[in-house]
Amino acid sequence: MSRVNSSQVVSIPDLRPIAKRRLPRVVFDYLDGGAEGEFTLRENCRAFEDITFRPRHAVSMPACSLSVRVLDFDLSLPFILAPVGYSRLMHPEGEIGAARCAGAAGTAYILSTISGHRLEDVKAASKGPVWYQLYLMGGRAAAEGSIARARAAGFSALVVTIDTAVSGMRERDLRNGMKELMSGSVFSKIPFLPQIVTRPGWLVRFLLDGGVPDLPNVVIPGQGPMPMIDVAAALASSTVTWQDMRWIRQAWSGPLIIKGVLTGEDARRALDEGASAIVVSNHGGRQLDCVPASLEVLPEIVAAVNGRIEVLVDGGVRRGTDVVKAICLGARAVLIGRAYAYGLAAGGPEGVARAIAILRGEVERTLKLLGCPSIRALDRSYVNLPAGRREPVNEELRV
Ligand SMILES: Cc1cc2nc3c(=O)[nH]c(=O)nc-3n(C[C@H](O)[C@H](O)[C@H](O)COP(=O)(O)O)c2cc1C
């Protein structure tokens, strides 16, 4: 039996130490870490502990429905796999393996711009919906090129991430030499090599996979695929603005999802710009530190959009109870990032499948113990907010 399917792996937190043992420190910390003091990273998980359940006992619950409808897609699960850049560093199958597992489980996969696999191959691997997450790195022409390719390949939604004006300061990456290892000279890599040679299994797989890949989905006209050199600098020189949504809407006629909304104001702006859905997200605590947990601002945003667009949320989801709590507070579905990426790092696609199966089992059991027949029937009446937490008010409904 493989490590990820052993009897010792019963929850997502059990996958994390396996990932840590298999990856070099630089790659594990890239996956695990957050920005600066990692306050928001911790808060994302802690905020779920503030919410408690109000179960309805002594009701018969022979079967529970976990299905949700997001942007006219019927998904079998209330969670979607979030875009995770550099997934191919965690395992050679990376984005392809994760997309295949999502599709097999009946849910959607969101492919990051920072992917080591071609978007066409990722789409072909999944029998479920695959959405493309857009950064403008490489410039507008490169972005228009990837949007056109995504449309032709059959991607069914475009996710524009708006919280990455510059890359967050991930101190662990700096200390571990992430930049030197990804793009530096041989000489600059030397101080950081010990962490790599102590993970020979990972190193062999990485070298057989061809080492650091280019970015095959960011093709700069006249130059070709963007090399994986200083992605941080590329992001800083290509900040997306609300004005960009105009040409993006022209280039992409399908559903548009804006990811990285943390205030009611930005949520209404996304609505005005023609978004079909938003993702309440602080990028898993990896961008601006000291913003609140996504779960904490979710009620404000749900009130602000007042049912006019769908609201998704991510950040800190590690358990089925977390998924259920977020939906009780008004999310249509949640995105999971590290929860499946730990699985990918721990055991490749098998690890992703295990992570999905664990969460599915937990969500189902939570529904049954709550006395709720389906995800769609969840609402505020199933949870207690912490004492003193104000119910958000939709300002537009105030007279
Ligand atoms: C290693 C890693 C890489 C990520 N790369 C991207 C990315 O390329 N684009 C993006 O929009 N979000 C990216 N995110 C953020 C996730 O999409 C998601 O918002 C976040 O992981 C949710 O928090 P969680 O990991 O606690 O579930 C990344 C997250 C992680 C952990």
The ligand as a Gaussian input file, in Angstrom:
#p B3LYP/6-31G(d) Opt

LIG

0 1
 C        1.841000      26.804000      -3.771000
 C        0.703000      27.719000      -4.147000
 C        0.700000      28.325000      -5.394000
 C       -0.362000      29.143000      -5.768000
 N       -0.377000      29.683000      -7.022000
 C       -1.442000      30.432000      -7.406000
 C       -1.520000      30.929000      -8.738000
 O       -0.659000      30.673000      -9.570000
 N       -2.595000      31.699000      -9.053000
 C       -3.578000      31.997000      -8.150000
 O       -4.545000      32.690000      -8.492000
 N       -3.526000      31.515000      -6.901000
 C       -2.490000      30.746000      -6.509000
 N       -2.441000      30.237000      -5.240000
 C       -3.548000      30.514000      -4.313000
 C       -4.605000      29.415000      -4.400000
 O       -5.256000      29.464000      -5.639000
 C       -5.659000      29.565000      -3.283000
 O       -6.180000      30.869000      -3.307000
 C       -5.077000      29.262000      -1.895000
 O       -4.180000      28.189000      -1.967000
 C       -6.200000      28.935000      -0.921000
 O       -5.698000      28.720000       0.342000
 P       -5.385000      27.252000       0.937000
 O       -4.083000      26.833000       0.324000
 O       -5.251000      27.500000       2.394000
 O       -6.513000      26.347000       0.541000
 C       -1.406000      29.393000      -4.856000
 C       -1.404000      28.772000      -3.615000
 C       -0.369000      27.931000      -3.257000
 C       -0.399000      27.253000      -1.911000

